[in-house]
Amino acid sequence: MGTKLFSCRGGDIFLPDETLVLVDRLDGGNLIVNPAREVWERSELTPAELTHWSFLVAATGKAMLDVLPQLEGGCINYWEAGNWALNEQAEPAGPKTARAHRKVHLHLLGRSRTATHPSWRWGEAPRFPDFAERHSWAAGFKQLNADECRAVIQRVEILLRDTYGL
């Protein structure tokens, strides 16, 4: 999954593993927000869990926009992931069902007006590779750096407290 940056009753914020960053830091960056409890589908969360996770997701996206200079004038795409876990080549190899193998997590994908990678061009929908090409496609993408992560998390804490009352 990557490196855990923050945890609260809404869930956890992770920096993706360096081998599978979906958006290079200069093209906007990529963070992952998990709910506090592992579920295969968001409707499996209780109303309180879903509310707190939603607060954490919103605070994380706002924090990225507030503190990352590369997102000046940009936006965030929120991608509920888990599809690659269902690929027949994913471990364990073979056919899978969503209920047994999918784990809800949300990728926050920074969208910079100055993105240079063709998959992240401004004004276009993201373009993801097939499962088999995911690592080669992401090979050149860099994680947000330590200073950027600290700034995002500091802002998340303020937003959770002041905006969402957590």
N, C-alpha and C positions, 0 to 999 in steps of 0.2 A: 504494500500500500504506500509506503513512504515514511516520512518523518512526521510524528505528531507534533504540532505546533501549539495546540490549545485544546482544552476540554472544558465543558460545562454541562449543565443538565440538558441542553439542546443537542449535544453531540460533540464531535471532534472535528478540528480542522487539521488537515494533513497537507504537507508538501509532497507532491508525487515523487515516486522513486525516480532517480536520475536517469534510468533507462527507459522510462515511459512518460516523459513530460509531454503534454499534448500541445502546448503553445509555448514557444520560446519566450523568455522573460522580456526581451526587447519588443516582441510582437504583442505583448499584453500580459503574459504570465498565466499560470495554471495552479489553482488550489483545489482540494477535494474536501467536501463537507459530508461527514457521515452522521446519520441519526444516532442517538444515544444507545439504541438497541438495534441489533442486526435483524433485518427483515428482508424478505424477497420483493415486497411491493409496498409502496408508501401507505396504502390503505390499511395495512396491518398495524400501523402505529395508532396508539390511542389518541384521542383529540388533544390532550395535553402534550404528548410527545411530538405530535405533528406541529403543533403551535410553536413549541420551543425550538424544534429543528428549523422551522420556517424563519423564526427570529434570527437564529444563528446564520442561516444562509443569507438572509437580507443584510445583516450586519457585515458579513464577510464581503459580499459584493460591494456594498457602499464603502467599506474600508479600502478595498482595492482601488476604487475610483478616486477616493479622497487622497490617498497617499502615494500612489505609483505615478511618477511623472510620465511614463510611457502611455498611460491611459488618459492623458489630458485630451478632452474632447471625444473620448472613446466610450465604450460600454462593456457590459459583461454579458456573455451567453451562458445560460444555465443548462447544463446537459446532464440529465439523469441517465447514468451509465449502468453497465452491467451486461451489455450484450456480448462482449468478447468472452465472458465466462461461459456462455452457452455454446460457443463454437465447438464442433466435434473434435478439433485438435487441441483444445484447452484441457488442462488436467482436471479431473481424470479424463483421459481420452474416451471418446465415444459420444453417443446421443445423450442429451441432458434435458431436463425440464426446468423451467424458470423457477418454480417453487423450491426445488431442491438445490439449485446452484447459483441463482442470481442473488446478489447482495446490493440493496439500494445504496447508492452514494451519488452525490451530485458534484460534477466537475464545474468549477467556475472558471470560465475561459475568458481572459481579458482580450478585448478586441481593440487594438490600437489603430488609429487613423493612418499610422506610418508603417504598418506591418509589411514585411518584405517577403515572407514565405507565401507561395501561391495558395496554400490551403487556408490562409488567414487574411486574404486581401479584403480591405475595407469595402463594405457595401455588397459583399458576397456571402453566401451561406458557407459555414465551415465545410471542409472536405476531409473526411476520415478515411484511412486506408482499410483494406481488408485485414482480418486477424493475422494472417501470415506475414503481412508486410509492416505491421505496427511498429516493431522495434527499429527496422531500417528507416522508416519514415520519420520517427522521432529522434533518431541518433544525434542530430545536430542541435536539438533544442536544449537550452539551459534552464535550470530551475531559477525561481526567484532567489536572490542572494539573501544572506543573513540579515543585512540591514533592512531590506525590503520586507522580509518576513516579520521582523520585530515591529516595524512601523505599522504593518497591517494588523497584527495582533493587538498592539496598543490601542489602535483605533477601534477594533472590534470590541474590546473591553469597555471602552467609553460608550459606544453605541448601544451595547447590550444593557448597560446600566441606565443611561440617560434617555434612550429612546424606547426601549422595550421593558424597562423595569426589572431586569434580571440581575 
